[in-house]
Amino acid sequence: MSTEWVRPSWAGLVLGSCVLLQPLTAAAATTDWFSDDFETGALIAPEGRWDNARSVSPNTLVNGAEGAHRGQYGLTLIDRNNSSASEYQGGTDFESTPLTSEFFLRSWMRLRDVGNLGKVVAIQANPMRVELRLLPPSPVWELSVSKGTEQTYASVHGTQVEQERWYLVEFSARGLGTTHGEARLWVDGVEQGEADERAALSGIDWRNTTMYVLKWLQVGEPWTDQGYFTGSIDFDDLRVSAAPMASRLRLQRPADASTSSGCIAVDVSLRNSATGALAPAPYETDVSLSTTAGEGQFHTEKACGSPVERVRLPTGSSERRVYFRPEGSRGVMTLAASHPDFLPATLQVEGDGTSGGDVDGGAAGPWTMGLGCTSAPGALVPLPVLLWPWFRRRRQGRPGAATRQE
């Protein structure tokens, strides 16, 4: 059996940059403060996770199928009030031992059936009042935080919110009890806000250790301006933790991987939005594997004997190696990983058509990484993208220089 490998080149440096720019330490176990996938079909404890749930008539709060992003059920707030009778329109409450240093929140959210637009607080972290809002006229996302002894507000604004579309919305507050607090907002893995807005949410005065903690959480529509808003807000897979949580999948070639038996080693991992570091799976996570361009099969063993369509990350794990056997001799293939609770990932690999398969007819090679580490939203790809055009010119000028055979 022959083995082909790629000699160190600018291609290797590009791949190395993807690896070196990533955190090198394994992810610590996430400390969950609260989580609800709404699959119990109930809101109030003991069957549900919330301490209280209420709404102002004729509004309703439903744990049902219409609000599901993953699984059978999700939470839906339906606001039909359109009245200034009450600023509170409905929501659920949860209270627990305070988080006093930092916290991270993530939830899938969707806006539906909007009749009237108005300023809405959809998630409120109390008593410190870190608020995720929907602002007219577009609407857009806003993260607003109170600060200082006067409890003035500072905000960062995000992208436009399209109706009927699910978003993974995340925000964090760090440095509680200090004068260097920081708040951040991500939508679909991409940090939100202009540079000056983000700067305004750094160096925050959160010295009051009684006020600036997370003790209770409200989700739904705990506040609105004059009751103008009407419509539905869906929530699913909502989690709060004292550490960054998994938000996205990533596919990448291992730095030390070689191509053998026509198979390509690929690492499947869960990452957080805050740093891009490995993040533990909150439950047993079955990741679907596929190709969106080209053909081939995934395997869990290096010999590539039994194809699979998914791979499982056990609870608390962050990464697993799989192997892909292309069914073709040249061109670019796009590998894909997906799961309903996390942002998907893709990875491009390219073969130049030279001989590299085994005696059983494996795919020709060498197969190397293509454009960037991954195409997941917000992924760390700028350096490989910048180097790629230069590398392509060098490669075209040096045919045959990239491989040798043993």
Disulfide bonds with the S-S distance in Angstrom:
Cys18-Cys373 1.90
Cys263-Cys304 1.89
